[in-house]
Amino acid sequence: MYKGEKVVLTEYRKEDIKKAKEYVNDAEIKGLLSPGIPYPYTLEDEEKWYQNQSANNDKYNFAIRTLEDNKYIGGCGINSVNWKNSNVIIGIFIGDKDYWSKGYGTDALKVLIKFIFNEMNINKIKLNVYSFNKRAIRCYEKCGFKVEGVLKQEIYRHGKYQDDILMALLKEDWVK
């Protein structure tokens, strides 16, 4: 649907549900995505989420698939749209650890950014990332995101309080 150099962003498919559940229940991945207590998702939870996917709402979720073999490796999307102020909040994850630190997340994010700025005509993209998620921070910086604020000691993870970093990318900076 939306192609990059390594990935394509597509709709979620019914056959992705079991793998998606596996990804979001991985302790390491859950710890990078969720501020709450890492309680496991059930298959029914994932099926309900899948059933709620629709082109008729302001949430746009994409499956990330490899370009070479169309393998489902993660997801990204727009979690919130503020049409009045022309900004969105996004999220992304690579669930298949064989694809970590190999440019797949960066490529997927670049495709998502292009979709948001060109197709939705949005002015600002925002996200949150935990201070210990150095791999994600590098990815976001490569794509042009800048730190706009830090919520000090916002979450308790790995035996201590950690910061939640707010990052953003403006359309005018991306165009440059």
N, C-alpha and C positions, 0 to 999 in steps of 0.2 A: 504494500500500500504506500508507505513512505520509506524510501530507500536511502541508506547511507552507504559508506564504503565497506562496512563489515556486517551491518544489520539491516533488517527491515522491520518497521513498526506495523503491526497488523491488529485486527480484532482478536479478542480472546476467543478460543474455541473450546467446545465441550471437552475435547480430549486433553486440554491443558489443565483441567481442574485438579486431577490427582497430583501432577507435578507441581502445580502452584501451591497446593497444600503442603507438600513436602518442603518446598522452598521456604514458605513463611513459618513453618514449624522448626526449621533449623535454628538451634540456639544462638549461633553466632549471627545469623542474618536477622533474627528477631531482635537481638540486642542492638543492632544498628538502626533498626526502623522504628521500634515502638518504645515510648517513654514509660509505659506501664509495666506491670508485672507480666513476665513472659509466659502467659497461659496459652496452651496449644489450641489452634483452630481445629475444628472437626471437619470432616468431609462435607457435612451438611452446611456448616458455616461458609465454606468455599463455594458450594453449589448455590446458596442464597446470594452470595456476592455476584456470582456469574449471572444469575437470573436477573439481577438489577442493572446489568450493563445495558445501556441504550444510547442511541444517537440523539435521543430527545431530552437530554438533560445537560446540565452545565459541568458534568464530570466527563472527562475524556480519558479513558484508560486504554493503553496499547500493550499488547504482548510484544516482547522483544524476541526476534528470531534471527538466527544466523543467516547471512546472505547465501553462503555456500551450500547449506543443506536444509535450510528452513527449520532448524531445531529451536524449540522454545527454551530460552535461557533466562528470562526475567520479565520485568514489566516496568512501565513508566506511565506517567499520566498527569493530568491536571486535576488536582484535588478540590480546587475552589476557583471560581471566576468572579471577579468584581468588574462587571461591565461598565458601571458608572465611572470608576476611577482607572479603568483599563489596566488591571493587573491580575495576575494569577499566582497560585501557590502550586508548586509541582512536587513530585516525588519520583524516585527511580531506584530500582534494585536489579542486580544481576544475581540470580538465585543459583545458577550452576557455577560452582567455584572453579571449575576448569577454565572458565572464561574471565576470571578476575585478573586484573592488572595486565590485560592484553589489548586494551583500547576499545573493547566492545561497549562498555558503559559510556565512555566519552563519545563514541560515534552515535550511540542511541540518543544521548542528550543533545548532540548537535542537530539531529533530525527533529527531535521534539521542539527545540528552540525555533528552528526554521518554520515548523508547523504553527507555533504560537504567534510568532511575529508576522509571518506572511499570510497564513490562512485566517487567523482570528483577529489580526490587526491589533494586538495587545501591545502596550507600552512598556510594561515591567513584569519580569518573572522573578518570583521569590521562592526561597526554600529554607529549610532548617537542616542543620547537620550537627551531630555531636562532635565535640572537640577531639575525641579519641579516634574518630573515623578519618584517619589521614588519607587513605586511598580515595575516598569520596571528595574530600576537600581539594586534593590535587586535580581530580576530574573537573570539579566545578570551576576552579581557577583556570584550567586549560580552556574552558569554554567561555571565559570572560566574566564570570561571577566575581563580585567584590563583597567583602564583609561589610555589613551595615550596622551590625550590633552583636553584642554577646550577652546572653542571659547567664550570669555567673552561677555556678553550682546548681543548675536547674534540674538535673536528674542524678539519681544514684545508680551507678553502674561500676562493675569491677571493683567493688569494695570501697568506693569513694564517690564524692559528689563531683559531677562533670558539667562542663559548660555546654550550652546550646547556642550554636552560632547561626546568626541570621545572615543570609547572603542574597544578593539580587543582581540582576542583569537588566539594564535599560536597552530599549530598542536602538536608541541613538548610538550607544557604545558598541552594540553588536554590528550595526551597519558599517562602522569604521573598520 
